[in-house]
């Protein structure tokens, strides 16, 4: 587990999420929305984070969003 998050960025909790009434999940990075999950993806996401601690949830969110920062974000 030492090779994961070498720069300790996930300890700062840069990712957050919000699940809506319509079972969509909005994923945010530093308070900017970067991804929307549909109902099926939300069900899969909630099963992955159920019972996890904050660091593991941050890791799941990072894996879901992938490599999204390429310098051309708004």
Secondary structure, 3 states (H helix, E strand, C coil): CCCCCCCCCHHHCCEEEEECCCCCEEEEECCEEEEEECHHHHHHHHHHHCCCCHHHHHHHHHHHHCCCCCCCCC
